[in-house]
Amino acid sequence: MTNPSPTQPSDQRTGSSGADAVLAAHDRPDPPAETTDGEGTGGGPPVASAAGPWSDALGRAGSRAAQVLLVAVVVAGIVWLLLRVTVVVIALLVALILAAAVSPLVQWLVGKEWSHLWATLAAFLGILVLLGGLVTGVVLAISNEWDDLVSSAEEGWQELQEWVASGPLPIDTIAIDTAIRQVIDVVTDGSIAGNVADSAVTGIAAATEVLTGAVLTIVILFFFLKDGHRMWNFALRWFRGSTRAKLAESADRSAEVLGGYMRGIAIIALVDALIIGIGLALVGIPLVLPLAVIVFIGAFVPLIGATVAGIFAALVALVTAGPVEALIVVAIVVVVNQLEGDLLEPVIMGNTLSLHALVVLLALTVGTLVGGIPGAVLAVPYTAVAWKVIQVCTDRYQTGQDPMLGEDPLGPEDRVSEQATMAERWTYQRMRRRRRRRNPGAAEQDSALGTGH
């Protein structure tokens, strides 16, 4: 029996397999790393330390904080700039939501073999007549009875304060009245009511501002209806692949949210005004028509608008009819709010918003503080648009059941991925797969140059 040669591999000398040799090499400890002072087994020259003042944990935190501050400064600058041109911003946002609400009518008329121009003109004139009639009706219903409404509401508030002050609870009615006046001042800051109350000159300036905004809104609305598809076509051509698909899907979902919200909130406001108006008439409250109009306008502010209008009606009922009738009006308002939340919104608006009540409340608060009454009206639909765009642009959200977290708070109907039609999904998929093509004009120019040489 011969001894194995010392030049043979160790696994052959011991008879072990190649896999054992690999495992042994894997289990072998790593050599010590070289240090900056030249010690260790590397034998090489000392390695200079790459540590810097921003490489430790505190430095990284400071760098991130500086980035956050820079972004905050940029955002604050943009907000400041937009607040300087409030009339243009509000006109643009209002025109966009109106165009989203009316564009299905334009598409329906085009499907009925109307030309796009005539369909646009018909829809545009129709929305103008509707809005003009609505504004005229509101002015005629409220203008003649406005003084009586305000005086009745003030008397009702004073009676309520006296009743609270004479009650067993130590409530400071002066502090409550001061707080309410401060809230009213904040809401009406920059609005027509606050400006007209200052002076006649300021009132004229406010009226001019409102007229300018109305004209600008009408002009922008017409061009959105007429050339909106061409504008968006132009914008999408600057992007390719997945970015273009996400932008197209974001636009489709945003149009659905804004259009569905506008149509739905108008129907809900009409139903609220009819029910509360009929209830006021049955109870025998005077000034039914202007109160119903106020409820209709207030309903365009989600969650709290109809409630505030109902409280206003209850204060008027307290003075003109009595406490029992006022309590009946409060009960009617509560029933209407429950009907709106449990039946009207799910049936009419469906999953248009898909926002939690707390998010709606915060959006209303921020919108009111930033933009007054117009901000309160526009805050919720555009917050819902932002939520849809976030869902389209990111896929980090985990859907479905989780063994640790439990059920998904979002149902399938709330996910933006389930709201696109099959045709839209096919379009988005084609956009993602479409390769970037050269400009045809440039290709023809290159061909001409090649043939010339």
Buried (B, 14 or more C-beta within 10 A) or exposed (E): EEEEEEEEEEBEEEEBEEEEBEEEEEEEEEEEEBEEEEEBEBEEEEBEEEEEEEEEEEEEEEEEEEEEEEEEEEEEEEEEEEEEEBBBBBBBBBBBBBBBBBBBBBBEBBEEEBEBEEBBBBBBEEBEEEBEEBEEEBEEBBEEBBEBBEEBBEBBBBBBBEEEEEEEEEEEBEEEEEEEEEEEEEBBBBBBBBBBEEEEEEBEBBEEBBEEBBEBBBEBBBBBBBBBBEEBEEEBEEBBEEBBBBBBBBBBBBBBBBBBBBBBBBBBBEBBBBBBBEBBBEBEBBBBBBBBBBBBBBBBBBBBBBBBBBBBBBBBBBBBBEEEBBEBBBEBBEEBBEBBEEEBBEEBBEBBBBBEEEBBBBBBEBBBBBBBBBBBBBBBBBBBBBBBBEBBEEEEEEEEEEEEEEEBEBEEEBBBEEBBEEEBEEBBEEBBEEEEEEEEEEEEEEEEEEEEE
